[in-house]
Amino acid sequence: EIKCSDVTRTLIRERLVEALSKVGGEVEEMEKKEQVRACDPVEVAVAVESMLFKNMGPSRGTKAAVQYRAILFNVKDPKNPDFRRKLLLGEVKPETLVTMLSEEMAGDERQRQTNQIREAAFAKIPDHSATVDQKSAATLECDDQ
């Protein structure tokens, strides 16, 4: 049953169902299509929302609200069919969503872009280890006097 006594929880479930229902039209491989047809978006949405509520409480709390928003954003994101499919097929379990970061929910392409940006940023950071060692030595010399 998608509806529950809490209007906000029902709304979250409905949004999840709406997003998860798109997976059938996004999958191209026949084998995956059959797997998707065997999954019930309503059942998955209820399991996801119930697990979030059980572990985080109502979506109105600050920390919980951020996580609920991140999940809904990534599930509904038209550029993130991978995450929707993984969630519907059970490759991403509802209990793991509670602790997932937004970047972990991002699609494969977005994760590659993020890693490239991160690597480029680290490559630009100069190596200050020699400078730090020289400063430490100078500090030690001053302390000895």
N, CA, C and O atoms as a GROMACS GRO file, in nm:
protein
  580
    1GLU      N    1   0.085  -0.119   0.000
    1GLU     CA    2   0.000   0.000   0.000
    1GLU      C    3   0.089   0.124   0.000
    1GLU      O    4   0.175   0.140   0.087
    2ILE      N    5   0.068   0.210  -0.096
    2ILE     CA    6   0.149   0.332  -0.110
    2ILE      C    7   0.110   0.438  -0.006
    2ILE      O    8   0.195   0.513   0.041
    3LYS      N    9  -0.016   0.443   0.029
    3LYS     CA   10  -0.063   0.545   0.124
    3LYS      C   11  -0.036   0.501   0.267
    3LYS      O   12  -0.044   0.383   0.301
    4CYS      N   13  -0.005   0.600   0.349
    4CYS     CA   14   0.008   0.575   0.492
    4CYS      C   15  -0.057   0.692   0.566
    4CYS      O   16  -0.106   0.785   0.502
    5SER      N   17  -0.058   0.688   0.696
    5SER     CA   18  -0.129   0.790   0.774
    5SER      C   19  -0.064   0.928   0.767
    5SER      O   20  -0.129   1.029   0.796
    6ASP      N   21   0.064   0.934   0.730
    6ASP     CA   22   0.137   1.060   0.724
    6ASP      C   23   0.138   1.111   0.580
    6ASP      O   24   0.186   1.042   0.490
    7VAL      N   25   0.086   1.230   0.558
    7VAL     CA   26   0.075   1.288   0.424
    7VAL      C   27   0.213   1.306   0.359
    7VAL      O   28   0.229   1.278   0.240
    8THR      N   29   0.311   1.350   0.436
    8THR     CA   30   0.445   1.373   0.383
    8THR      C   31   0.508   1.241   0.339
    8THR      O   32   0.570   1.234   0.233
    9ARG      N   33   0.493   1.138   0.420
    9ARG     CA   34   0.548   1.007   0.384
    9ARG      C   35   0.482   0.954   0.257
    9ARG      O   36   0.549   0.897   0.171
   10THR      N   37   0.352   0.973   0.245
   10THR     CA   38   0.280   0.929   0.124
   10THR      C   39   0.332   1.003   0.002
   10THR      O   40   0.352   0.943  -0.104
   11LEU      N   41   0.355   1.132   0.016
   11LEU     CA   42   0.407   1.213  -0.095
   11LEU      C   43   0.546   1.164  -0.139
   11LEU      O   44   0.574   1.156  -0.259
   12ILE      N   45   0.631   1.134  -0.043
   12ILE     CA   46   0.765   1.082  -0.074
   12ILE      C   47   0.753   0.950  -0.149
   12ILE      O   48   0.822   0.928  -0.248
   13ARG      N   49   0.666   0.862  -0.101
   13ARG     CA   50   0.645   0.734  -0.168
   13ARG      C   51   0.596   0.754  -0.311
   13ARG      O   52   0.643   0.687  -0.403
   14GLU      N   53   0.503   0.847  -0.330
   14GLU     CA   54   0.450   0.873  -0.464
   14GLU      C   55   0.558   0.924  -0.559
   14GLU      O   56   0.564   0.884  -0.675
   15ARG      N   57   0.644   1.011  -0.508
   15ARG     CA   58   0.754   1.063  -0.591
   15ARG      C   59   0.853   0.952  -0.627
   15ARG      O   60   0.904   0.948  -0.739
   16LEU      N   61   0.879   0.865  -0.534
   16LEU     CA   62   0.967   0.752  -0.561
   16LEU      C   63   0.906   0.660  -0.667
   16LEU      O   64   0.975   0.616  -0.759
   17VAL      N   65   0.778   0.630  -0.653
   17VAL     CA   66   0.709   0.544  -0.750
   17VAL      C   67   0.714   0.606  -0.889
   17VAL      O   68   0.742   0.538  -0.988
   18GLU      N   69   0.688   0.735  -0.895
   18GLU     CA   70   0.690   0.806  -1.023
   18GLU      C   71   0.827   0.792  -1.092
   18GLU      O   72   0.834   0.764  -1.211
   19ALA      N   73   0.932   0.811  -1.015
   19ALA     CA   74   1.068   0.802  -1.071
   19ALA      C   75   1.104   0.658  -1.107
   19ALA      O   76   1.158   0.632  -1.215
   20LEU      N   77   1.074   0.565  -1.018
   20LEU     CA   78   1.110   0.425  -1.042
   20LEU      C   79   1.030   0.364  -1.158
   20LEU      O   80   1.077   0.270  -1.222
   21SER      N   81   0.914   0.418  -1.185
   21SER     CA   82   0.830   0.369  -1.295
   21SER      C   83   0.890   0.402  -1.432
   21SER      O   84   0.851   0.344  -1.532
   22LYS      N   85   0.983   0.495  -1.436
   22LYS     CA   86   1.048   0.535  -1.562
   22LYS      C   87   1.152   0.434  -1.608
   22LYS      O   88   1.190   0.433  -1.726
   23VAL      N   89   1.199   0.350  -1.518
   23VAL     CA   90   1.311   0.261  -1.549
   23VAL      C   91   1.281   0.171  -1.669
   23VAL      O   92   1.369   0.149  -1.752
   24GLY      N   93   1.161   0.119  -1.678
   24GLY     CA   94   1.125   0.030  -1.789
   24GLY      C   95   1.150   0.092  -1.925
   24GLY      O   96   1.195   0.023  -2.017
   25GLY      N   97   1.124   0.220  -1.939
   25GLY     CA   98   1.146   0.290  -2.065
   25GLY      C   99   1.290   0.332  -2.088
   25GLY      O  100   1.327   0.370  -2.199
   26GLU      N  101   1.371   0.325  -1.984
   26GLU     CA  102   1.511   0.369  -1.995
   26GLU      C  103   1.608   0.255  -2.024
   26GLU      O  104   1.719   0.277  -2.071
   27VAL      N  105   1.565   0.133  -1.995
   27VAL     CA  106   1.652   0.016  -2.012
   27VAL      C  107   1.641  -0.034  -2.155
   27VAL      O  108   1.531  -0.048  -2.209
   28GLU      N  109   1.756  -0.063  -2.216
   28GLU     CA  110   1.756  -0.108  -2.355
   28GLU      C  111   1.783  -0.257  -2.369
   28GLU      O  112   1.730  -0.322  -2.459
   29GLU      N  113   1.865  -0.313  -2.282
   29GLU     CA  114   1.900  -0.455  -2.291
   29GLU      C  115   1.778  -0.540  -2.255
   29GLU      O  116   1.709  -0.513  -2.157
   30MET      N  117   1.753  -0.644  -2.335
   30MET     CA  118   1.636  -0.728  -2.314
   30MET      C  119   1.639  -0.797  -2.178
   30MET      O  120   1.537  -0.807  -2.110
   31GLU      N  121   1.757  -0.844  -2.138
   31GLU     CA  122   1.770  -0.912  -2.009
   31GLU      C  123   1.732  -0.818  -1.894
   31GLU      O  124   1.660  -0.856  -1.802
   32LYS      N  125   1.780  -0.694  -1.902
   32LYS     CA  126   1.748  -0.595  -1.798
   32LYS      C  127   1.600  -0.561  -1.801
   32LYS      O  128   1.538  -0.542  -1.696
   33LYS      N  129   1.541  -0.552  -1.921
   33LYS     CA  130   1.398  -0.520  -1.933
   33LYS      C  131   1.314  -0.624  -1.858
   33LYS      O  132   1.218  -0.590  -1.790
   34GLU      N  133   1.352  -0.752  -1.872
   34GLU     CA  134   1.280  -0.859  -1.803
   34GLU      C  135   1.296  -0.846  -1.652
   34GLU      O  136   1.201  -0.868  -1.577
   35GLN      N  137   1.416  -0.813  -1.608
   35GLN     CA  138   1.440  -0.793  -1.465
   35GLN      C  139   1.356  -0.677  -1.412
   35GLN      O  140   1.297  -0.686  -1.304
   36VAL      N  141   1.350  -0.569  -1.490
   36VAL     CA  142   1.273  -0.451  -1.449
   36VAL      C  143   1.125  -0.484  -1.441
   36VAL      O  144   1.057  -0.443  -1.347
   37ARG      N  145   1.074  -0.558  -1.539
   37ARG     CA  146   0.932  -0.596  -1.539
   37ARG      C  147   0.896  -0.679  -1.416
   37ARG      O  148   0.783  -0.673  -1.368
   38ALA      N  149   0.993  -0.755  -1.365
   38ALA     CA  150   0.969  -0.840  -1.248
   38ALA      C  151   0.967  -0.760  -1.118
   38ALA      O  152   0.929  -0.813  -1.013
   39CYS      N  153   1.008  -0.635  -1.124
   39CYS     CA  154   1.014  -0.550  -1.003
   39CYS      C  155   0.891  -0.462  -0.994
   39CYS      O  156   0.837  -0.416  -1.095
   40ASP      N  157   0.847  -0.440  -0.872
   40ASP     CA  158   0.730  -0.356  -0.847
   40ASP      C  159   0.777  -0.220  -0.792
   40ASP      O  160   0.825  -0.214  -0.679
   41PRO      N  161   0.764  -0.112  -0.870
   41PRO     CA  162   0.807   0.020  -0.823
   41PRO      C  163   0.739   0.062  -0.692
   41PRO      O  164   0.801   0.128  -0.609
   42VAL      N  165   0.613   0.024  -0.674
   42VAL     CA  166   0.542   0.060  -0.550
   42VAL      C  167   0.606  -0.010  -0.431
   42VAL      O  168   0.630   0.052  -0.327
   43GLU      N  169   0.633  -0.138  -0.447
   43GLU     CA  170   0.694  -0.216  -0.338
   43GLU      C  171   0.831  -0.159  -0.301
   43GLU      O  172   0.864  -0.145  -0.183
   44VAL      N  173   0.911  -0.126  -0.402
   44VAL     CA  174   1.045  -0.071  -0.378
   44VAL      C  175   1.034   0.067  -0.312
   44VAL      O  176   1.107   0.096  -0.217
   45ALA      N  177   0.944   0.151  -0.362
   45ALA     CA  178   0.926   0.285  -0.306
   45ALA      C  179   0.885   0.279  -0.159
   45ALA      O  180   0.938   0.353  -0.076
   46VAL      N  181   0.792   0.190  -0.127
   46VAL     CA  182   0.747   0.176   0.012
   46VAL      C  183   0.863   0.126   0.099
   46VAL      O  184   0.882   0.174   0.211
   47ALA      N  185   0.940   0.029   0.048
   47ALA     CA  186   1.054  -0.023   0.125
   47ALA      C  187   1.158   0.086   0.150
   47ALA      O  188   1.212   0.097   0.260
   48VAL      N  189   1.186   0.166   0.047
   48VAL     CA  190   1.285   0.273   0.060
   48VAL      C  191   1.238   0.377   0.161
   48VAL      O  192   1.311   0.411   0.254
   49GLU      N  193   1.116   0.426   0.145
   49GLU     CA  194   1.064   0.529   0.235
   49GLU      C  195   1.053   0.476   0.378
   49GLU      O  196   1.087   0.547   0.472
   50SER      N  197   1.008   0.352   0.394
   50SER     CA  198   0.994   0.294   0.528
   50SER      C  199   1.129   0.281   0.597
   50SER      O  200   1.142   0.308   0.716
   51MET      N  201   1.231   0.241   0.520
   51MET     CA  202   1.365   0.228   0.577
   51MET      C  203   1.420   0.366   0.616
   51MET      O  204   1.481   0.380   0.722
   52LEU      N  205   1.398   0.465   0.532
   52LEU     CA  206   1.442   0.601   0.565
   52LEU      C  207   1.374   0.649   0.692
   52LEU      O  208   1.439   0.703   0.782
   53PHE      N  209   1.243   0.629   0.700
   53PHE     CA  210   1.168   0.675   0.816
   53PHE      C  211   1.213   0.601   0.942
   53PHE      O  212   1.229   0.662   1.048
   54LYS      N  213   1.234   0.471   0.930
   54LYS     CA  214   1.277   0.390   1.044
   54LYS      C  215   1.414   0.436   1.096
   54LYS      O  216   1.434   0.446   1.218
   55ASN      N  217   1.506   0.465   1.005
   55ASN     CA  218   1.642   0.500   1.045
   55ASN      C  219   1.666   0.648   1.070
   55ASN      O  220   1.753   0.684   1.149
   56MET      N  221   1.588   0.734   1.004
   56MET     CA  222   1.614   0.878   1.014
   56MET      C  223   1.500   0.957   1.077
   56MET      O  224   1.518   1.073   1.114
   57GLY      N  225   1.385   0.895   1.088
   57GLY     CA  226   1.270   0.967   1.142
   57GLY      C  227   1.202   1.050   1.034
   57GLY      O  228   1.227   1.030   0.915
   58PRO      N  229   1.117   1.142   1.076
   58PRO     CA  230   1.043   1.225   0.979
   58PRO      C  231   1.138   1.306   0.891
   58PRO      O  232   1.250   1.338   0.931
   59SER      N  233   1.092   1.339   0.773
   59SER     CA  234   1.175   1.414   0.677
   59SER      C  235   1.192   1.560   0.717
   59SER      O  236   1.261   1.634   0.647
   60ARG      N  237   1.130   1.601   0.825
   60ARG     CA  238   1.137   1.741   0.865
   60ARG      C  239   1.260   1.775   0.949
   60ARG      O  240   1.292   1.893   0.965
   61GLY      N  241   1.329   1.677   1.002
   61GLY     CA  242   1.451   1.704   1.077
   61GLY      C  243   1.561   1.751   0.984
   61GLY      O  244   1.563   1.711   0.867
   62THR      N  245   1.650   1.833   1.031
   62THR     CA  246   1.753   1.893   0.946
   62THR      C  247   1.836   1.789   0.872
   62THR      O  248   1.842   1.791   0.749
   63LYS      N  249   1.898   1.696   0.945
   63LYS     CA  250   1.983   1.594   0.881
   63LYS      C  251   1.898   1.503   0.793
   63LYS      O  252   1.938   1.470   0.681
   64ALA      N  253   1.783   1.463   0.842
   64ALA     CA  254   1.695   1.376   0.764
   64ALA      C  255   1.648   1.445   0.638
   64ALA      O  256   1.643   1.384   0.532
   65ALA      N  257   1.612   1.572   0.648
   65ALA     CA  258   1.561   1.647   0.532
   65ALA      C  259   1.665   1.653   0.422
   65ALA      O  260   1.631   1.640   0.304
   66VAL      N  261   1.790   1.672   0.458
   66VAL     CA  262   1.898   1.677   0.359
   66VAL      C  263   1.909   1.543   0.287
   66VAL      O  264   1.921   1.538   0.164
   67GLN      N  265   1.905   1.434   0.362
   67GLN     CA  266   1.917   1.301   0.302
   67GLN      C  267   1.796   1.267   0.215
   67GLN      O  268   1.811   1.214   0.105
   68TYR      N  269   1.676   1.298   0.264
   68TYR     CA  270   1.555   1.274   0.185
   68TYR      C  271   1.564   1.351   0.053
   68TYR      O  272   1.535   1.296  -0.054
   69ARG      N  273   1.604   1.478   0.060
   69ARG     CA  274   1.614   1.561  -0.062
   69ARG      C  275   1.717   1.504  -0.158
   69ARG      O  276   1.693   1.499  -0.279
   70ALA      N  277   1.831   1.463  -0.106
   70ALA     CA  278   1.936   1.407  -0.192
   70ALA      C  279   1.887   1.282  -0.264
   70ALA      O  280   1.913   1.264  -0.383
   71ILE      N  281   1.818   1.197  -0.191
   71ILE     CA  282   1.767   1.073  -0.251
   71ILE      C  283   1.662   1.105  -0.357
   71ILE      O  284   1.669   1.052  -0.469
   72LEU      N  285   1.566   1.189  -0.324
   72LEU     CA  286   1.462   1.224  -0.421
   72LEU      C  287   1.522   1.292  -0.544
   72LEU      O  288   1.482   1.264  -0.657
   73PHE      N  289   1.617   1.381  -0.522
   73PHE     CA  290   1.680   1.449  -0.635
   73PHE      C  291   1.746   1.348  -0.728
   73PHE      O  292   1.726   1.352  -0.850
   74ASN      N  293   1.826   1.259  -0.671
   74ASN     CA  294   1.900   1.163  -0.753
   74ASN      C  295   1.810   1.058  -0.818
   74ASN      O  296   1.838   1.014  -0.929
   75VAL      N  297   1.704   1.018  -0.750
   75VAL     CA  298   1.611   0.921  -0.809
   75VAL      C  299   1.533   0.984  -0.924
   75VAL      O  300   1.504   0.918  -1.023
   76LYS      N  301   1.500   1.112  -0.911
   76LYS     CA  302   1.421   1.180  -1.014
   76LYS      C  303   1.507   1.241  -1.125
   76LYS      O  304   1.454   1.277  -1.230
   77ASP      N  305   1.637   1.253  -1.104
   77ASP     CA  306   1.727   1.320  -1.200
   77ASP      C  307   1.724   1.249  -1.336
   77ASP      O  308   1.759   1.132  -1.345
   78PRO      N  309   1.681   1.320  -1.442
   78PRO     CA  310   1.676   1.259  -1.575
   78PRO      C  311   1.813   1.212  -1.625
   78PRO      O  312   1.822   1.126  -1.712
   79LYS      N  313   1.919   1.270  -1.569
   79LYS     CA  314   2.055   1.233  -1.611
   79LYS      C  315   2.111   1.118  -1.527
   79LYS      O  316   2.229   1.083  -1.540
   80ASN      N  317   2.028   1.058  -1.441
   80ASN     CA  318   2.077   0.954  -1.351
   80ASN      C  319   1.993   0.826  -1.360
   80ASN      O  320   1.944   0.778  -1.257
   81PRO      N  321   1.977   0.770  -1.480
   81PRO     CA  322   1.898   0.647  -1.490
   81PRO      C  323   1.966   0.528  -1.421
   81PRO      O  324   1.899   0.434  -1.380
   82ASP      N  325   2.099   0.533  -1.409
   82ASP     CA  326   2.173   0.424  -1.344
   82ASP      C  327   2.127   0.404  -1.200
   82ASP      O  328   2.101   0.291  -1.157
   83PHE      N  329   2.117   0.513  -1.128
   83PHE     CA  330   2.078   0.505  -0.987
   83PHE      C  331   1.935   0.451  -0.972
   83PHE      O  332   1.909   0.366  -0.888
   84ARG      N  333   1.843   0.501  -1.055
   84ARG     CA  334   1.704   0.453  -1.052
   84ARG      C  335   1.699   0.302  -1.077
   84ARG      O  336   1.633   0.228  -1.004
   85ARG      N  337   1.770   0.259  -1.181
   85ARG     CA  338   1.771   0.118  -1.217
   85ARG      C  339   1.829   0.033  -1.104
   85ARG      O  340   1.772  -0.069  -1.067
   86LYS      N  341   1.942   0.076  -1.049
   86LYS     CA  342   2.006   0.001  -0.940
   86LYS      C  343   1.915  -0.010  -0.819
   86LYS      O  344   1.910  -0.114  -0.753
   87LEU      N  345   1.844   0.098  -0.790
   87LEU     CA  346   1.752   0.097  -0.676
   87LEU      C  347   1.635   0.003  -0.701
   87LEU      O  348   1.599  -0.076  -0.614
   88LEU      N  349   1.576   0.012  -0.820
   88LEU     CA  350   1.461  -0.073  -0.853
   88LEU      C  351   1.499  -0.220  -0.854
   88LEU      O  352   1.423  -0.304  -0.806
   89LEU      N  353   1.616  -0.252  -0.908
   89LEU     CA  354   1.659  -0.392  -0.920
   89LEU      C  355   1.720  -0.447  -0.791
   89LEU      O  356   1.754  -0.565  -0.784
   90GLY      N  357   1.734  -0.363  -0.689
   90GLY     CA  358   1.787  -0.410  -0.562
   90GLY      C  359   1.939  -0.411  -0.556
   90GLY      O  360   1.996  -0.462  -0.460
   91GLU      N  361   2.004  -0.353  -0.657
   91GLU     CA  362   2.151  -0.343  -0.654
   91GLU      C  363   2.195  -0.241  -0.550
   91GLU      O  364   2.305  -0.251  -0.494
   92VAL      N  365   2.110  -0.144  -0.524
   92VAL     CA  366   2.128  -0.050  -0.413
   92VAL      C  367   2.015  -0.081  -0.316
   92VAL      O  368   1.898  -0.068  -0.350
   93LYS      N  369   2.050  -0.122  -0.197
   93LYS     CA  370   1.951  -0.162  -0.096
   93LYS      C  371   1.897  -0.039  -0.022
   93LYS      O  372   1.971   0.056   0.001
   94PRO      N  373   1.770  -0.042   0.014
   94PRO     CA  374   1.712   0.070   0.089
   94PRO      C  375   1.791   0.106   0.215
   94PRO      O  376   1.805   0.223   0.248
   95GLU      N  377   1.843   0.005   0.284
   95GLU     CA  378   1.918   0.033   0.408
   95GLU      C  379   2.049   0.106   0.382
   95GLU      O  380   2.100   0.174   0.472
   96THR      N  381   2.106   0.093   0.263
   96THR     CA  382   2.231   0.165   0.234
   96THR      C  383   2.205   0.311   0.196
   96THR      O  384   2.295   0.394   0.208
   97LEU      N  385   2.084   0.342   0.151
   97LEU     CA  386   2.051   0.480   0.114
   97LEU      C  387   2.064   0.576   0.231
   97LEU      O  388   2.096   0.694   0.212
   98VAL      N  389   2.040   0.527   0.350
   98VAL     CA  390   2.042   0.611   0.469
   98VAL      C  391   2.178   0.679   0.487
   98VAL      O  392   2.185   0.792   0.534
   99THR      N  393   2.284   0.610   0.448
   99THR     CA  394   2.418   0.664   0.470
   99THR      C  395   2.490   0.706   0.342
   99THR      O  396   2.603   0.754   0.348
  100MET      N  397   2.426   0.688   0.227
  100MET     CA  398   2.493   0.723   0.101
  100MET      C  399   2.507   0.874   0.086
  100MET      O  400   2.418   0.951   0.121
  101LEU      N  401   2.621   0.915   0.033
  101LEU     CA  402   2.644   1.055   0.000
  101LEU      C  403   2.586   1.083  -0.138
  101LEU      O  404   2.568   0.991  -0.218
  102SER      N  405   2.556   1.208  -0.165
  102SER     CA  406   2.501   1.246  -0.296
  102SER      C  407   2.591   1.200  -0.409
  102SER      O  408   2.542   1.152  -0.512
  103GLU      N  409   2.722   1.214  -0.392
  103GLU     CA  410   2.812   1.175  -0.500
  103GLU      C  411   2.812   1.025  -0.522
  103GLU      O  412   2.842   0.979  -0.633
  104GLU      N  413   2.780   0.946  -0.419
  104GLU     CA  414   2.768   0.801  -0.436
  104GLU      C  415   2.641   0.765  -0.514
  104GLU      O  416   2.637   0.663  -0.582
  105MET      N  417   2.540   0.849  -0.503
  105MET     CA  418   2.414   0.826  -0.574
  105MET      C  419   2.422   0.872  -0.719
  105MET      O  420   2.340   0.833  -0.802
  106ALA      N  421   2.519   0.955  -0.749
  106ALA     CA  422   2.531   1.012  -0.884
  106ALA      C  423   2.552   0.901  -0.986
  106ALA      O  424   2.600   0.792  -0.953
  107GLY      N  425   2.515   0.929  -1.108
  107GLY     CA  426   2.531   0.834  -1.217
  107GLY      C  427   2.678   0.806  -1.245
  107GLY      O  428   2.766   0.880  -1.202
  108ASP      N  429   2.703   0.700  -1.318
  108ASP     CA  430   2.840   0.659  -1.348
  108ASP      C  431   2.918   0.772  -1.417
  108ASP      O  432   3.034   0.797  -1.382
  109GLU      N  433   2.856   0.839  -1.513
  109GLU     CA  434   2.923   0.947  -1.586
  109GLU      C  435   2.958   1.062  -1.492
  109GLU      O  436   3.068   1.116  -1.499
  110ARG      N  437   2.865   1.099  -1.406
  110ARG     CA  438   2.889   1.209  -1.311
  110ARG      C  439   3.000   1.172  -1.213
  110ARG      O  440   3.082   1.257  -1.177
  111GLN      N  441   3.004   1.047  -1.169
  111GLN     CA  442   3.110   1.003  -1.079
  111GLN      C  443   3.246   1.011  -1.147
  111GLN      O  444   3.344   1.050  -1.085
  112ARG      N  445   3.252   0.973  -1.276
  112ARG     CA  446   3.378   0.984  -1.351
  112ARG      C  447   3.422   1.130  -1.359
  112ARG      O  448   3.540   1.161  -1.340
  113GLN      N  449   3.327   1.220  -1.388
  113GLN     CA  450   3.359   1.362  -1.397
  113GLN      C  451   3.411   1.415  -1.263
  113GLN      O  452   3.510   1.488  -1.259
  114THR      N  453   3.345   1.378  -1.156
  114THR     CA  454   3.386   1.421  -1.022
  114THR      C  455   3.527   1.373  -0.991
  114THR      O  456   3.609   1.449  -0.939
  115ASN      N  457   3.556   1.248  -1.023
  115ASN     CA  458   3.690   1.193  -0.998
  115ASN      C  459   3.796   1.265  -1.081
  115ASN      O  460   3.906   1.292  -1.032
  116GLN      N  461   3.764   1.298  -1.207
  116GLN     CA  462   3.858   1.371  -1.292
  116GLN      C  463   3.885   1.510  -1.235
  116GLN      O  464   4.000   1.555  -1.232
  117ILE      N  465   3.781   1.578  -1.191
  117ILE     CA  466   3.796   1.711  -1.132
  117ILE      C  467   3.882   1.702  -1.005
  117ILE      O  468   3.971   1.785  -0.984
  118ARG      N  469   3.854   1.603  -0.923
  118ARG     CA  470   3.929   1.585  -0.798
  118ARG      C  471   4.077   1.557  -0.827
  118ARG      O  472   4.165   1.615  -0.764
  119GLU      N  473   4.103   1.469  -0.924
  119GLU     CA  474   4.242   1.437  -0.959
  119GLU      C  475   4.315   1.559  -1.015
  119GLU      O  476   4.431   1.582  -0.982
  120ALA      N  477   4.246   1.637  -1.098
  120ALA     CA  478   4.307   1.758  -1.154
  120ALA      C  479   4.338   1.859  -1.044
  120ALA      O  480   4.442   1.924  -1.046
  121ALA      N  481   4.248   1.870  -0.947
  121ALA     CA  482   4.269   1.964  -0.836
  121ALA      C  483   4.388   1.920  -0.750
  121ALA      O  484   4.470   2.003  -0.711
  122PHE      N  485   4.398   1.790  -0.722
  122PHE     CA  486   4.510   1.741  -0.643
  122PHE      C  487   4.642   1.758  -0.718
  122PHE      O  488   4.745   1.785  -0.656
  123ALA      N  489   4.639   1.743  -0.849
  123ALA     CA  490   4.760   1.759  -0.930
  123ALA      C  491   4.812   1.903  -0.924
  123ALA      O  492   4.932   1.926  -0.939
  124LYS      N  493   4.724   1.999  -0.903
  124LYS     CA  494   4.762   2.141  -0.898
  124LYS      C  495   4.818   2.182  -0.762
  124LYS      O  496   4.880   2.288  -0.750
  125ILE      N  497   4.797   2.100  -0.661
  125ILE     CA  498   4.845   2.134  -0.527
  125ILE      C  499   4.995   2.111  -0.522
  125ILE      O  500   5.042   1.999  -0.543
  126PRO      N  501   5.072   2.217  -0.493
  126PRO     CA  502   5.218   2.200  -0.488
  126PRO      C  503   5.256   2.115  -0.367
  126PRO      O  504   5.186   2.112  -0.266
  127ASP      N  505   5.368   2.048  -0.380
  127ASP     CA  506   5.417   1.964  -0.272
  127ASP      C  507   5.495   2.052  -0.175
  127ASP      O  508   5.606   2.096  -0.204
  128HIS      N  509   5.437   2.076  -0.060
  128HIS     CA  510   5.499   2.163   0.040
  128HIS      C  511   5.571   2.083   0.149
  128HIS      O  512   5.610   2.140   0.251
  129SER      N  513   5.588   1.955   0.129
  129SER     CA  514   5.647   1.874   0.235
  129SER      C  515   5.789   1.920   0.270
  129SER      O  516   5.826   1.919   0.388
  130ALA      N  517   5.869   1.959   0.171
  130ALA     CA  518   6.005   2.007   0.199
  130ALA      C  519   5.999   2.136   0.279
  130ALA      O  520   6.078   2.155   0.372
  131THR      N  521   5.908   2.225   0.244
  131THR     CA  522   5.894   2.352   0.314
  131THR      C  523   5.852   2.328   0.458
  131THR      O  524   5.904   2.393   0.550
  132VAL      N  525   5.760   2.236   0.479
  132VAL     CA  526   5.713   2.206   0.614
  132VAL      C  527   5.827   2.149   0.697
  132VAL      O  528   5.844   2.186   0.813
  133ASP      N  529   5.907   2.059   0.638
  133ASP     CA  530   6.019   2.001   0.711
  133ASP      C  531   6.121   2.107   0.749
  133ASP      O  532   6.176   2.104   0.859
  134GLN      N  533   6.148   2.202   0.659
  134GLN     CA  534   6.243   2.310   0.688
  134GLN      C  535   6.190   2.397   0.801
  134GLN      O  536   6.266   2.438   0.889
  135LYS      N  537   6.060   2.427   0.800
  135LYS     CA  538   6.001   2.509   0.906
  135LYS      C  539   6.008   2.436   1.039
  135LYS      O  540   6.036   2.498   1.143
  136SER      N  541   5.982   2.306   1.038
  136SER     CA  542   5.988   2.228   1.161
  136SER      C  543   6.128   2.228   1.218
  136SER      O  544   6.147   2.242   1.338
  137ALA      N  545   6.227   2.214   1.130
  137ALA     CA  546   6.366   2.214   1.175
  137ALA      C  547   6.402   2.350   1.234
  137ALA      O  548   6.469   2.357   1.337
  138ALA      N  549   6.359   2.458   1.170
  138ALA     CA  550   6.386   2.593   1.219
  138ALA      C  551   6.321   2.614   1.355
  138ALA      O  552   6.380   2.676   1.444
  139THR      N  553   6.201   2.562   1.371
  139THR     CA  554   6.130   2.576   1.498
  139THR      C  555   6.204   2.500   1.607
  139THR      O  556   6.219   2.550   1.719
  140LEU      N  557   6.251   2.380   1.574
  140LEU     CA  558   6.326   2.302   1.672
  140LEU      C  559   6.454   2.373   1.713
  140LEU      O  560   6.490   2.372   1.831
  141GLU      N  561   6.523   2.434   1.617
  141GLU     CA  562   6.646   2.506   1.648
  141GLU      C  563   6.617   2.622   1.741
  141GLU      O  564   6.694   2.646   1.835
  142CYS      N  565   6.508   2.694   1.718
  142CYS     CA  566   6.473   2.808   1.802
  142CYS      C  567   6.438   2.762   1.943
  142CYS      O  568   6.472   2.828   2.041
  143ASP      N  569   6.370   2.648   1.952
  143ASP     CA  570   6.329   2.598   2.081
  143ASP      C  571   6.448   2.552   2.165
  143ASP      O  572   6.445   2.556   2.288
  144ASP      N  573   6.554   2.508   2.097
  144ASP     CA  574   6.672   2.459   2.167
  144ASP      C  575   6.752   2.572   2.230
  144ASP      O  576   6.826   2.549   2.326
  145GLN      N  577   6.740   2.693   2.179
  145GLN     CA  578   6.823   2.804   2.226
  145GLN      C  579   6.770   2.869   2.348
  145GLN      O  580   6.831   2.963   2.399
   0.00000   0.00000   0.00000
